[in-house]
Amino acid sequence: MAQEILVKPIGIIHTPHQVMLNTPIQPIAAQGVKGRIELYDEYVTGLSDLDGFSHITLLYHFHQISGHALKVIPFMDTEERGIFATKAPKRPNRIGVSTVKLLNISGNIIDIEEVDMLDGTPLLDIKPFYPRYDNRSNVAIGWLERNKNLPVENMRADERFR
């Protein structure tokens, strides 16, 4: 058995999404949807120099998901898939990742846009988005290849991962 790892939130993400139903399934589906991060005071110094970035990547805890599943039917498909081949929230460690627009930093408050997480989500980490490191070309996207043209911008969560 692997050693247990304890992770302490560094803040709370506030969004207009109160329940998973009808929440955008990816940041691209949340254009214009604003939120804010309330960073805990002891981490504010770590925000130095972040204000020059247009986007940040957030790692957070899916706090309203109970349990996990190793096979799921993802939002963009009708077939059951292995959890690690999806971005579905019912993961063993319930860790989510979203790259959002950075609008403003004022003290311990970070204004963001394109939020696809629920209100009250515990924030685990913030990383700057850098296209040269974070984007790739000539990639294979597995089972998503047949669904790559689905209108994700219009897709919203249903009740499948409660």
Backbone hydrogen bonds in HBPLUS format (Angstrom, degrees):
<---DONOR---> <-ACCEPTOR-->    atom                        ^
c    i                          cat <-CA-CA->   ^        H-A-AA   ^      H-
h    n   atom  resd res      DA  || num        DHA   H-A  angle D-A-AA Bond
n    s   type  num  typ     dist DA aas  dist angle  dist       angle   num
A0010-ILE N   A0123-LEU O   2.74 MM 113  5.71 158.0  1.79 157.5 165.2     1
A0040-TYR N   A0010-ILE O   2.84 MM  30  5.72 173.0  1.84 144.6 146.8     2
A0123-LEU N   A0011-GLY O   2.86 MM 112  5.06 169.8  1.87 133.3 135.5     3
A0012-ILE N   A0038-GLU O   3.03 MM  26  5.28 153.2  2.10 132.9 139.1     4
A0038-GLU N   A0012-ILE O   2.84 MM  26  5.28 171.1  1.84 162.1 164.3     5
A0013-ILE N   A0121-THR O   2.78 MM 108  5.08 164.4  1.81 151.4 157.0     6
A0120-GLY N   A0013-ILE O   2.85 MM 107  5.51 135.7  2.05 149.2 163.1     7
A0014-HIS N   A0036-ARG O   2.71 MM  22  5.22 175.7  1.71 171.3 171.8     8
A0036-ARG N   A0014-HIS O   2.90 MM  22  5.22 157.3  1.95 145.7 152.9     9
A0119-ASP N   A0017-HIS O   2.72 MM 102  5.56 165.2  1.74 165.1 162.6    10
A0023-THR N   A0020-MET O   2.93 MM   3  5.34 160.5  1.97 141.8 138.8    11
A0022-ASN N   A0157-ALA O   2.76 MM 135  4.87 168.7  1.77 145.2 141.2    12
A0157-ALA N   A0023-THR O   2.73 MM 134  5.22 158.2  1.78 145.1 151.8    13
A0029-ALA N   A0026-GLN O   2.90 MM   3  5.41 147.1  2.01 115.3 125.1    14
A0030-ALA N   A0027-PRO O   2.84 MM   3  4.97 160.8  1.87 112.2 116.9    15
A0033-VAL N   A0030-ALA O   2.96 MM   3  5.32 164.6  1.99 132.7 135.1    16
A0114-GLU N   A0033-VAL O   2.78 MM  81  5.15 136.6  1.97 138.2 152.4    17
A0115-VAL N   A0033-VAL O   3.35 MM  82  5.96 163.2  2.38 138.9 142.8    18
A0035-GLY N   A0112-ILE O   2.93 MM  77  5.29 163.0  1.96 140.2 141.3    19
A0112-ILE N   A0035-GLY O   2.98 MM  77  5.29 176.0  1.98 137.6 139.0    20
A0037-ILE N   A0110-ILE O   2.74 MM  73  4.93 156.6  1.79 141.5 149.8    21
A0110-ILE N   A0037-ILE O   2.95 MM  73  4.93 159.4  1.99 140.7 147.1    22
A0039-LEU N   A0108-ASN O   2.80 MM  69  5.03 160.0  1.84 168.2 162.5    23
A0043-TYR N   A0040-TYR O   2.89 MM   3  5.83 169.0  1.90 135.8 139.2    24
A0044-VAL N   A0041-ASP O   3.25 MM   3  5.43 167.4  2.26 113.4 117.0    25
A0046-GLY N   A0043-TYR O   2.97 MM   3  5.52 140.8  2.13 115.5 125.9    26
A0047-LEU N   A0044-VAL O   2.91 MM   3  5.51 166.7  1.93 121.4 125.7    27
A0048-SER N   A0045-THR O   3.25 MM   3  5.93 170.2  2.26 120.0 122.1    28
A0050-LEU N   A0047-LEU O   3.03 MM   3  5.50 165.6  2.06 138.1 139.4    29
A0053-PHE N   A0050-LEU O   3.08 MM   3  5.85 168.8  2.09 129.6 131.0    30
A0102-LEU N   A0054-SER O   2.76 MM  48  5.25 171.2  1.77 131.0 134.1    31
A0129-PHE N   A0055-HIS O   3.17 MM  74  5.42 162.2  2.20 134.9 129.5    32
A0056-ILE N   A0100-VAL O   2.93 MM  44  5.60 155.0  1.99 155.3 163.5    33
A0100-VAL N   A0056-ILE O   2.85 MM  44  5.60 154.3  1.91 168.9 167.0    34
A0057-THR N   A0127-LYS O   2.68 MM  70  5.06 171.4  1.69 161.1 163.8    35
A0127-LYS N   A0057-THR O   2.87 MM  70  5.06 150.4  1.95 146.4 154.9    36
A0058-LEU N   A0098-SER O   2.73 MM  40  5.33 170.0  1.74 160.1 158.9    37
A0098-SER N   A0058-LEU O   3.05 MM  40  5.33 152.6  2.13 144.1 152.5    38
A0059-LEU N   A0125-ASP O   3.06 MM  66  5.12 168.7  2.07 141.2 141.7    39
A0124-LEU N   A0059-LEU O   2.76 MM  65  5.38 157.6  1.81 145.3 149.1    40
A0125-ASP N   A0059-LEU O   3.18 MM  66  5.12 150.0  2.28 139.8 137.3    41
A0060-TYR N   A0096-GLY O   2.93 MM  36  5.09 158.4  1.98 137.3 142.7    42
A0096-GLY N   A0060-TYR O   2.72 MM  36  5.09 165.3  1.74 144.0 149.4    43
A0061-HIS N   A0122-PRO O   3.02 MM  61  5.53 158.0  2.07 157.1 163.4    44
A0063-HIS N   A0061-HIS O   2.78 MM   2  5.43 116.9  2.18 115.8  98.3    45
A0062-PHE N   A0094-ARG O   2.74 MM  32  5.13 167.6  1.76 150.0 154.5    46
A0065-ILE N   A0062-PHE O   3.37 MM   3  5.72 166.5  2.39 114.5 116.1    47
A0069-ALA N   A0090-LYS O   3.09 MM  21  5.89 160.8  2.13 150.5 144.7    48
A0083-ILE N   A0070-LEU O   2.87 MM  13  5.05 161.4  1.91 124.9 127.4    49
A0072-VAL N   A0081-ARG O   2.80 MM   9  5.37 158.3  1.84 155.6 160.4    50
A0081-ARG N   A0072-VAL O   2.60 MM   9  5.37 161.9  1.63 156.1 159.3    51
A0077-ASP N   A0074-PRO O   3.09 MM   3  5.44 155.9  2.15 123.3 121.8    52
A0085-ALA N   A0082-GLY O   2.83 MM   3  5.39 162.2  1.86 123.3 129.4    53
A0086-THR N   A0083-ILE O   3.13 MM   3  5.32 152.5  2.21 113.1 114.1    54
A0091-ARG N   A0089-PRO O   2.81 MM   2  5.49 138.8  1.98 102.8  92.3    55
A0094-ARG N   A0091-ARG O   3.19 MM   3  4.68 145.2  2.32  92.9 103.2    56
A0101-LYS N   A0113-GLU O   3.02 MM  12  5.00 151.5  2.10 141.9 145.7    57
A0113-GLU N   A0101-LYS O   3.03 MM  12  5.00 145.1  2.16 133.4 139.6    58
A0103-LEU N   A0111-ASP O   2.83 MM   8  5.24 161.1  1.87 147.3 148.3    59
A0104-ASN N   A0111-ASP O   3.36 MM   7  5.02 156.4  2.42 128.0 128.4    60
A0111-ASP N   A0104-ASN O   2.76 MM   7  5.02 153.7  1.83 144.7 153.0    61
A0106-SER N   A0109-ILE O   2.86 MM   3  5.28 168.1  1.87 160.6 164.7    62
A0109-ILE N   A0106-SER O   3.04 MM   3  5.28 166.2  2.05 127.4 129.3    63
A0121-THR N   A0118-LEU O   3.26 MM   3  5.79 138.4  2.44 141.3 138.5    64
A0133-TYR N   A0130-TYR O   2.96 MM   3  5.64 133.5  2.18 121.5 132.6    65
A0134-ASP N   A0130-TYR O   2.83 MM   4  5.77 162.7  1.86 156.5 160.9    66
A0135-ASN N   A0131-PRO O   2.95 MM   4  5.18 153.3  2.02 137.2 137.8    67
A0144-LEU N   A0141-ILE O   3.00 MM   3  5.59 135.2  2.21 150.3 147.5    68
A0145-GLU N   A0142-GLY O   3.07 MM   3  5.86 166.8  2.09 123.1 127.3    69
A0147-ASN N   A0144-LEU O   2.83 MM   3  4.99 139.5  2.00 104.5 117.6    70
A0148-LYS N   A0144-LEU O   2.82 MM   4  5.66 104.4  2.40 154.0 173.6    71
A0150-LEU N   A0147-ASN O   3.00 MM   3  5.50 168.0  2.02 123.3 125.0    72
A0152-VAL N   A0150-LEU O   2.81 MM   2  5.68 128.6  2.07 114.5  98.3    73
A0154-ASN N   A0151-PRO O   2.89 MM   3  5.70 160.7  1.93 124.3 129.9    74
A0155-MET N   A0152-VAL O   2.95 MM   3  4.97 158.8  2.00 107.2 114.2    75
